[in-house]
């Protein structure tokens, strides 16, 4: 049951962000529209990666053997893509940031709350990537927890950034 709730929350977040970005934050600039599209794509990729934690959580907590087996096979396949997804999403989000620094920042100011939250989100993302790299090189309980913690903080900051009005 909890995994169905998590799938619903993810789906609602994607749909809500789509509606928010395209209907409540429209722009005339083609570059800003591209930046919005890049942000949407990166968000989906980041959600795919962060959901790996919840898949592992369901594997640990579930008492149904078939669910554990199915999710273990799925997670084994997905972990092969985890780093590639993270690098792709980071590249996409850097494109989003560059466009917004070029188009939006001169208009609203480089110290606007929307941009400051973006700076913070990218900083935490870089910390998460560094923690993931260290975990990939040599896994330990501390490195696993640190990577997980920074990833969760990143998602929180990125959600705050997404919904701060310009």
C-alpha positions as CSV (number, residue, x, y, z in Angstrom):
1,X,0.0,0.0,0.0
2,X,2.7,2.6,0.8
3,X,4.3,2.1,-2.6
4,X,1.0,3.0,-4.3
5,X,0.8,6.1,-2.2
6,X,4.4,7.0,-3.2
7,X,3.6,6.5,-6.9
8,X,0.5,8.7,-6.5
9,X,2.5,11.4,-4.8
10,X,5.1,11.3,-7.6
11,X,2.5,11.4,-10.3
12,X,0.7,14.3,-8.6
13,X,3.9,16.2,-8.3
14,X,4.8,15.8,-12.0
15,X,1.2,16.8,-13.1
16,X,1.1,19.7,-10.6
17,X,4.5,21.0,-11.7
18,X,3.5,20.7,-15.4
19,X,0.3,22.7,-14.7
20,X,2.2,25.3,-12.6
21,X,5.0,25.8,-15.0
22,X,3.0,25.9,-18.2
23,X,-0.2,27.6,-17.1
24,X,0.7,29.8,-14.1
25,X,4.3,30.8,-15.1
26,X,4.1,31.4,-18.8
27,X,6.7,33.6,-20.5
28,X,7.1,35.4,-23.8
29,X,10.8,34.6,-24.2
30,X,11.6,31.4,-26.1
31,X,14.8,31.0,-24.1
32,X,12.8,31.0,-20.8
33,X,10.3,28.5,-22.3
34,X,13.3,26.3,-23.1
35,X,14.6,26.7,-19.5
36,X,11.2,25.7,-18.2
37,X,11.2,22.6,-20.4
38,X,14.7,21.7,-19.2
39,X,13.6,22.1,-15.6
40,X,10.7,19.8,-16.1
41,X,12.8,17.1,-17.7
42,X,15.5,17.4,-15.0
43,X,12.8,17.2,-12.3
44,X,11.5,13.9,-13.8
45,X,15.0,12.4,-14.0
46,X,15.8,13.5,-10.4
47,X,12.6,11.9,-9.2
48,X,13.5,8.7,-10.9
49,X,16.8,8.7,-9.1
50,X,15.4,9.7,-5.7
51,X,12.7,7.0,-5.9
52,X,15.5,4.4,-5.8
53,X,15.5,5.0,-2.0
54,X,11.8,4.2,-1.7
55,X,12.2,1.1,-3.8
56,X,14.9,-0.1,-1.4
57,X,12.6,0.9,1.5
58,X,9.7,-1.2,0.2
59,X,12.1,-4.1,-0.4
60,X,13.2,-3.9,3.3
61,X,9.8,-3.4,4.8
62,X,7.6,-5.6,2.6
63,X,6.6,-9.0,3.9
64,X,5.4,-10.2,0.5
65,X,8.2,-12.2,-1.1
66,X,7.1,-11.7,-4.7
67,X,7.1,-7.9,-4.3
68,X,10.6,-8.1,-2.8
69,X,11.9,-10.3,-5.7
70,X,10.3,-8.1,-8.4
71,X,11.6,-4.9,-6.9
72,X,15.0,-6.3,-6.3
73,X,15.3,-7.3,-10.0
74,X,14.0,-3.9,-11.0
75,X,16.3,-2.0,-8.7
76,X,19.3,-4.0,-9.9
77,X,18.5,-2.9,-13.5
78,X,17.8,0.7,-12.5
79,X,21.1,1.1,-10.5
80,X,23.0,0.5,-13.7
81,X,21.4,3.8,-14.9
82,X,21.5,5.7,-11.6
83,X,24.8,7.6,-12.3
84,X,23.9,8.2,-16.0
85,X,20.5,9.6,-15.0
86,X,22.2,11.9,-12.4
87,X,24.7,13.2,-14.8
88,X,22.1,13.8,-17.5
89,X,19.8,15.6,-15.1
90,X,22.6,17.7,-13.8
91,X,23.7,18.7,-17.3
92,X,20.1,19.6,-18.1
93,X,19.6,21.6,-14.9
94,X,22.9,23.5,-15.6
95,X,21.4,24.5,-19.0
96,X,18.3,25.7,-17.1
97,X,20.4,27.7,-14.7
98,X,22.5,29.3,-17.5
99,X,19.5,30.4,-19.5
100,X,17.8,31.9,-16.4
101,X,21.0,33.7,-15.3
102,X,21.1,35.2,-18.8
103,X,17.4,36.0,-19.3
104,X,15.7,36.3,-15.8
105,X,18.5,37.4,-13.4
106,X,19.1,40.8,-15.1
107,X,15.4,41.6,-14.8
108,X,14.7,40.4,-11.3
109,X,18.2,40.8,-9.8
110,X,20.8,38.2,-9.0
111,X,19.8,38.2,-5.3
112,X,16.1,37.5,-5.8
113,X,14.7,34.7,-3.6
114,X,14.0,32.5,-6.7
115,X,17.7,32.7,-7.8
116,X,19.1,32.4,-4.3
117,X,17.1,29.2,-3.8
118,X,18.4,28.0,-7.2
119,X,22.0,28.7,-6.1
120,X,21.3,26.7,-2.9
121,X,19.7,23.9,-4.9
122,X,22.7,23.6,-7.3
123,X,25.1,23.7,-4.3
124,X,23.4,20.9,-2.6
125,X,23.1,19.0,-5.9
126,X,26.9,19.2,-6.3
127,X,27.3,18.0,-2.7
128,X,25.0,15.1,-3.5
129,X,26.9,14.2,-6.6
130,X,30.2,14.4,-4.7
131,X,28.7,12.1,-1.9
132,X,27.5,9.7,-4.6
133,X,30.9,9.6,-6.3
134,X,32.6,8.9,-2.9
135,X,30.0,6.2,-2.2
136,X,30.6,4.7,-5.7
137,X,34.3,4.5,-5.1
138,X,34.1,3.0,-1.6
139,X,30.8,2.3,0.0
140,X,30.3,2.6,3.7
141,X,27.4,3.1,6.0
142,X,28.3,6.8,6.6
143,X,28.7,7.4,2.8
144,X,25.4,5.8,2.1
145,X,23.6,7.8,4.7
146,X,25.4,11.0,3.7
147,X,24.5,10.5,0.0
148,X,20.9,9.8,1.0
149,X,20.6,12.8,3.3
150,X,22.0,15.2,0.8
151,X,19.7,13.8,-1.9
152,X,16.6,14.3,0.4
153,X,17.8,17.8,1.3
154,X,18.3,18.5,-2.4
155,X,14.7,17.4,-3.2
156,X,13.3,19.6,-0.5
157,X,15.3,22.7,-1.6
158,X,14.5,22.0,-5.2
159,X,10.8,21.8,-4.5
160,X,11.0,25.1,-2.5
161,X,12.9,26.7,-5.5
162,X,10.3,25.4,-7.9
163,X,7.4,27.0,-6.1
164,X,8.9,30.4,-5.2
165,X,7.3,33.0,-7.4
166,X,9.5,35.2,-9.5
